[in-house]
Amino acid sequence: MYKSLALQLTKELIRIESTDPGTYETAISDWIFRWLSELPNIKLQREEVLPGRFNLMAELPGTDPKASALVFICHMDTVVIGDGWTMPPFDAIEQDGKIYGRGACDMKSGLACCMSAFAFAAEQYAASDRVFKPSRTIRLICTVDEEDFMRGSEAAIRSGWISADDWILDSEPTNGQIQVAHKGRTWFEISVDGHTAHASTPWKGADAIAAMAEIIRHIRRTIQEAPSHPDLGISTVTFGQITGGYRPYVVPDSCKLWIDMRLVPPTNTDRAEQIVKAAIALAEKEIPGVHASYVITGNRPYIEKDDNSPLLKHLYQTCCNVTGTDTAVSCFPGYTDTAVIAGTLHNHNCMSYGPGNLECAHQPDEWVAIEDILRCEEVYRRLLLSTAFPAEDSAQR
């Protein structure tokens, strides 16, 4: 077994704070840019997405212009530190076969594996006095803002760094599975305006909070009754934040609610909007004098699995070869950069496979298993050999 570059990089990346919100990605982006600059034969670009926050793209050009590019996409930001840590969050402590630190599994270990694989491809190219140039273009894209509004992946699409024909792989923590489908994510902001009055004479007012309760009740029941999907499961709704009222003895004249819906086919944003409209109509009828409105603040479509995806075929075979066992193919419970790409470009070759367990992400004492890092690093290297350096892959076997 070669000495793992990904293991070393994981520790280096954890030690660079890139919390979002917080310090953001400036320091880690600069570090990765310098590291990539030392690789041979690559094209390197950086683009400012938000003030002081830069996407990076490294490219190793392929020889076949008709071949789909193989793109590794990874985000550089992490969530905030939070409370409850017993380990220092940026020391990258190695203990009991694990590495601890903020971002250890989400997703600095995955980013490290992709950087290692990309460096491996660049070295194959540079060391070859034979004809072992990559047949397909290989890219590594490092994005900002994934933990917030995913504006980094959106910018990468606008800049042409990604196309509908590319093979896109992110290294989110996937518990050893290949995850190729995503629930949709639709956000609503609902406002209710009523009329204030003293609590001793509530009939003189219009209770905005009571109306919002009716809206919540209808939405919750309707989403619970929505059809399920064989791969993605059930649609869900979370009433994540609510504000309203002034004092307990005053009829509230305003209330605001923020909703997160995770939707599966056939329930989409259009259907969700119908549900919200119906809930508002019922509330306005039930509580005379109130008026409600809504705004859709986020709209990400669901992504279904495509069993005919060539990237899925190659990745599945590679994973099985590396692990010696059958690799599960499932859906990703959250939303990722690849889901943004799949939904925007209708690209059926977008999926996630990376080190770590998603249950550890965003938690205190976040960790990743070293064996996961080694497994994914090997999978990525072999995937590159089999899809971009097939002659060398045959020679090595």
Solvent accessible surface area in square Angstrom, and as a share of the most:
residue,aa,sasa,rsa
1,M,181,0.81
2,Y,71,0.27
3,K,186,0.79
4,S,14,0.09
5,L,43,0.21
6,A,0,0.00
7,L,39,0.19
8,Q,98,0.44
9,L,1,0.00
10,T,0,0.00
11,K,44,0.19
12,E,58,0.26
13,L,0,0.00
14,I,0,0.00
15,R,123,0.45
16,I,30,0.15
17,E,57,0.26
18,S,0,0.00
19,T,4,0.02
20,D,9,0.04
21,P,87,0.54
22,G,48,0.46
23,T,77,0.45
24,Y,69,0.26
25,E,0,0.00
26,T,61,0.35
27,A,60,0.47
28,I,0,0.00
29,S,0,0.00
30,D,45,0.23
31,W,57,0.20
32,I,0,0.00
33,F,53,0.22
34,R,142,0.52
35,W,47,0.17
36,L,1,0.00
37,S,63,0.40
38,E,144,0.65
39,L,25,0.12
40,P,52,0.32
41,N,76,0.39
42,I,31,0.16
43,K,116,0.49
44,L,45,0.22
45,Q,85,0.38
46,R,86,0.32
47,E,58,0.26
48,E,94,0.42
49,V,30,0.17
50,L,37,0.18
51,P,123,0.78
52,G,29,0.28
53,R,21,0.08
54,F,53,0.22
55,N,0,0.00
56,L,0,0.00
57,M,7,0.03
58,A,0,0.00
59,E,25,0.11
60,L,0,0.00
61,P,45,0.28
62,G,24,0.23
63,T,87,0.51
64,D,61,0.32
65,P,132,0.83
66,K,191,0.81
67,A,29,0.23
68,S,28,0.18
69,A,6,0.05
70,L,0,0.00
71,V,0,0.00
72,F,0,0.00
73,I,0,0.00
74,C,1,0.01
75,H,2,0.01
76,M,1,0.00
77,D,0,0.00
78,T,2,0.01
79,V,27,0.16
80,V,72,0.41
81,I,58,0.29
82,G,45,0.43
83,D,137,0.71
84,G,58,0.55
85,W,44,0.15
86,T,118,0.68
87,M,33,0.15
88,P,53,0.33
89,P,28,0.18
90,F,43,0.18
91,D,76,0.40
92,A,4,0.03
93,I,56,0.28
94,E,88,0.39
95,Q,81,0.36
96,D,121,0.63
97,G,45,0.44
98,K,57,0.24
99,I,0,0.00
100,Y,26,0.10
101,G,0,0.00
102,R,5,0.02
103,G,0,0.00
104,A,0,0.00
105,C,0,0.00
106,D,10,0.05
107,M,2,0.01
108,K,2,0.01
109,S,0,0.00
110,G,0,0.00
111,L,0,0.00
112,A,0,0.00
113,C,0,0.00
114,C,0,0.00
115,M,0,0.00
116,S,0,0.00
117,A,0,0.00
118,F,0,0.00
119,A,2,0.02
120,F,24,0.10
121,A,0,0.00
122,A,0,0.00
123,E,89,0.40
124,Q,28,0.13
125,Y,50,0.19
126,A,50,0.39
127,A,79,0.61
128,S,10,0.07
129,D,130,0.67
130,R,128,0.47
131,V,135,0.77
132,F,34,0.14
133,K,67,0.28
134,P,0,0.00
135,S,35,0.22
136,R,32,0.12
137,T,26,0.15
138,I,0,0.00
139,R,40,0.15
140,L,0,0.00
141,I,0,0.00
142,C,0,0.00
143,T,0,0.00
144,V,0,0.00
145,D,0,0.00
146,E,13,0.06
147,E,40,0.18
148,D,55,0.29
149,F,96,0.40
150,M,5,0.02
151,R,81,0.30
152,G,0,0.00
153,S,0,0.00
154,E,51,0.23
155,A,4,0.03
156,A,0,0.00
157,I,26,0.13
158,R,179,0.65
159,S,44,0.28
160,G,55,0.53
161,W,15,0.05
162,I,7,0.04
163,S,48,0.31
164,A,51,0.39
165,D,106,0.55
166,D,9,0.05
167,W,16,0.06
168,I,0,0.00
169,L,0,0.00
170,D,2,0.01
171,S,0,0.00
172,E,8,0.03
173,P,0,0.00
174,T,0,0.00
175,N,61,0.31
176,G,27,0.26
177,Q,54,0.24
178,I,0,0.00
179,Q,14,0.06
180,V,8,0.04
181,A,1,0.01
182,H,3,0.01
183,K,34,0.14
184,G,2,0.02
185,R,19,0.07
186,T,1,0.00
187,W,61,0.21
188,F,1,0.00
189,E,41,0.18
190,I,0,0.00
191,S,30,0.19
192,V,1,0.00
193,D,82,0.42
194,G,22,0.21
195,H,109,0.49
196,T,65,0.38
197,A,18,0.14
198,H,107,0.48
199,A,44,0.34
200,S,75,0.48
201,T,35,0.20
202,P,66,0.41
203,W,188,0.66
204,K,135,0.57
205,G,18,0.17
206,A,4,0.03
207,D,46,0.24
208,A,0,0.00
209,I,72,0.36
210,A,34,0.27
211,A,0,0.00
212,M,0,0.00
213,A,55,0.43
214,E,53,0.24
215,I,0,0.00
216,I,40,0.20
217,R,127,0.46
218,H,47,0.21
219,I,0,0.00
220,R,123,0.45
221,R,125,0.46
222,T,24,0.14
223,I,3,0.02
224,Q,115,0.51
225,E,141,0.63
226,A,21,0.17
227,P,74,0.46
228,S,72,0.46
229,H,25,0.11
230,P,132,0.83
231,D,69,0.36
232,L,5,0.02
233,G,30,0.29
234,I,105,0.53
235,S,5,0.03
236,T,52,0.30
237,V,27,0.15
238,T,81,0.47
239,F,55,0.23
240,G,58,0.56
241,Q,102,0.45
242,I,88,0.45
243,T,67,0.39
244,G,40,0.38
245,G,42,0.40
246,Y,155,0.59
247,R,124,0.45
248,P,131,0.83
249,Y,118,0.45
250,V,33,0.19
251,V,9,0.05
252,P,16,0.10
253,D,68,0.35
254,S,51,0.33
255,C,6,0.03
256,K,69,0.29
257,L,1,0.01
258,W,77,0.27
259,I,4,0.02
260,D,31,0.16
261,M,0,0.00
262,R,61,0.22
263,L,2,0.01
264,V,0,0.00
265,P,16,0.10
266,P,89,0.56
267,T,4,0.02
268,N,62,0.32
269,T,19,0.11
270,D,93,0.48
271,R,101,0.37
272,A,0,0.00
273,E,44,0.20
274,Q,104,0.46
275,I,3,0.02
276,V,0,0.00
277,K,108,0.46
278,A,42,0.33
279,A,0,0.00
280,I,15,0.08
281,A,60,0.47
282,L,90,0.45
283,A,0,0.00
284,E,55,0.25
285,K,167,0.71
286,E,106,0.47
287,I,34,0.17
288,P,103,0.65
289,G,66,0.63
290,V,13,0.07
291,H,114,0.51
292,A,7,0.06
293,S,56,0.36
294,Y,52,0.20
295,V,89,0.51
296,I,57,0.29
297,T,67,0.39
298,G,14,0.13
299,N,87,0.44
300,R,33,0.12
301,P,66,0.41
302,Y,55,0.21
303,I,23,0.12
304,E,86,0.39
305,K,66,0.28
306,D,42,0.22
307,D,108,0.56
308,N,135,0.69
309,S,4,0.02
310,P,54,0.34
311,L,0,0.00
312,L,15,0.07
313,K,148,0.63
314,H,64,0.29
315,L,0,0.00
316,Y,73,0.28
317,Q,97,0.43
318,T,8,0.05
319,C,0,0.00
320,C,22,0.13
321,N,83,0.43
322,V,35,0.20
323,T,53,0.31
324,G,66,0.64
325,T,88,0.51
326,D,109,0.57
327,T,10,0.06
328,A,52,0.40
329,V,50,0.29
330,S,40,0.26
331,C,31,0.19
332,F,8,0.03
333,P,75,0.47
334,G,20,0.19
335,Y,15,0.06
336,T,1,0.00
337,D,4,0.02
338,T,1,0.01
339,A,1,0.00
340,V,2,0.01
341,I,0,0.00
342,A,5,0.04
343,G,14,0.13
344,T,74,0.43
345,L,42,0.21
346,H,146,0.65
347,N,5,0.02
348,H,114,0.51
349,N,22,0.11
350,C,9,0.05
351,M,2,0.01
352,S,0,0.00
353,Y,1,0.00
354,G,0,0.00
355,P,0,0.00
356,G,1,0.01
357,N,48,0.25
358,L,52,0.26
359,E,123,0.55
360,C,16,0.10
361,A,9,0.07
362,H,93,0.41
363,Q,91,0.40
364,P,56,0.35
365,D,30,0.16
366,E,2,0.01
367,W,60,0.21
368,V,0,0.00
369,A,17,0.13
370,I,26,0.13
371,E,129,0.58
372,D,20,0.10
373,I,0,0.00
374,L,55,0.27
375,R,43,0.16
376,C,0,0.00
377,E,0,0.00
378,E,29,0.13
379,V,0,0.00
380,Y,0,0.00
381,R,35,0.13
382,R,100,0.36
383,L,0,0.00
384,L,0,0.00
385,L,10,0.05
386,S,39,0.25
387,T,7,0.04
388,A,0,0.00
389,F,4,0.02
390,P,68,0.43
391,A,61,0.47
392,E,14,0.06
393,D,15,0.08
394,S,68,0.44
395,A,75,0.58
396,Q,108,0.48
397,R,203,0.74
